[in-house]
């Protein structure tokens, strides 16, 4: 009987020791004895209503009238230096028109500019309809580019697509 009690106590002590070691923080949860907080990944789907939270957009337009030899330029920068800007595309509608034309008669095309992984793009379109992308990528237009030499012209943001991915 004494032997059974001794075996019982040895089993209880061993089981207690085993359970206590299971409650210790794992190596994954600590570094150098200090507890490390797990990060969570955030994925934000971009659109024209929320892009302003993640980008700074600076644009300049001048001489956008017939024979004005004008240009417009955009400088788009991602504001989160710890984020990945995944497949971000800015789509712009470019309108050109003559004096006296009604808005519904304006001619237009849509051009797309892709941002790099840091969320940056820079481009300029001149009065000849030539677009030069210095940062990011030219993704094309849905129509042939027109010379604006005989037209008034303007540009308008159409859409923003892609994702911003970051961890905190």
N, C-alpha and C positions, 0 to 999 in steps of 0.2 A: 504494500500500500504506500509506504514511504517513497518507494521508487516511482510509482505512478504520479505522486504529487510533485516529485522533483522533475520528472519529464514534463509535466504540465507547466510548471513555472519556467523551465528552460524554453519551452515552445512559446509561452506568452512573452518572455523577454525578447526572443528572436523575432517574433512577429511584430512587436512594438518597434524594435530597431529597424526592421524592414519598412514599416509604414512611415516612420519618421524620415528615413532617407528619401522616400518617394515624395515628400512635401518640400524638399529643398529646391531652390530655383535651378533650372537646367542651365547648361553652358550657353544655350541659345538665348536665354533671357538675361544673362549677366556678362559683364566684361570687367575683369579685374575685381570681382566681388561687388561691383555696382550694378544695380538693375538697369537694363536698357529698355526704353519704351519702343514697342513695335510701331513702325510707320504704316500709314494707310495710303493707298494710292487713290487719287482723285482723277476722274476723267470727265471733262466738260465738253459737251458737243456745242460747237460754235454756230451762231446764226447772226443775222443782222441786228438782233435785239440785245445780244450780250457781248459781242466782240469788244466793245469799248472797255470792258473790265480787264481785258488781257492784252490790249494793244494801244500804242500811241500812234496816231495817224496825223501826219503833217502834210499838207498839200499847198501847192502854189500854182496859181493860174494867172496868165497875163496875155494881153493882146489876142483874145479869143473872138476876133471879129474879122470880116472879110479883108484880105490883104494885110492882116495884122502881124504876120510872121510870128505868131504866138506859140505858146507851149503850155502844157500842164505837167506837173511832176508830183509824185507821191513818195513819201518816206514812211514806211510802216515798220514799227518796231515792237516786238514782244516785250512786255513789261516784267515777266517772271523769268529771272535768270536761272532758276532751278527747274524749269518746265521743259517738256518736249512738245513742240508745236507740230502735230502729226497731220500731214496732208492738208494744210491750211491753204485755202484758195479764196482770193478776193475776186469778185466778179463785178465789172463796171459796165454801165451802159454809156456809150458815147453818142451824143446827139449832134447832128449838124443840120443847119436850116438857113434859109434865105429870109430877107426882110419880107414881112407880110404873110409868111406861112403860119398856119394855125398849128398848135402843139401836136394835134393828131396827124398832121402831115409831115412832121419832122422825120428825117431819115436817121437811122441809128444802126449801130452794131454793138455787140457785147464782147468784151475782152476779159480774159482771165489771167491773173498773175498768181503764181504759187510762192508761198513763203518758204524760207529755209527752216531747218529744225529749231533754230532759235526764235522763230516767228518774225523774221525780218524780210522785207522786200523794198526795193527802190526802183522806180521807173519814171521815164519821161516820154511823153508823146509830143511831137512837134507839129507845126502847121501842115507838113506834108503827109501826116498820118503815120509817120514812122515812130514806133515805140521801141525804146532802148531800155532793157532791164539790166541794171547793174548789180543788184542783189536779189536773189530769188530766181524765179524761172518764168519765162513767157510760156503760157499754156495755149495761146492762140486766140482767135476771134471767130465768131459765128458767121461773119460776112467778110468780104474783102475790105481792106482798109481804104479809106477815102482821103484824098487831099482836101484839106480844109481851106485852101487858099481863097476860094470864092464863097465861103460859108461862115456864119456864126457857129460856134460850137461850145459844147459844155459836156461835163462828165458827171455821172451820178453813181453812187454805190448801189449795186443791185443785190448782191448776197455775199455772205461769208459762210464757208463750210470748213469742216475739219474738226480736230480735237485738240484740246490742251490737256496734257497728262503730267501730273506732278504728285510728289509724296511729301507728307508733312511728318 
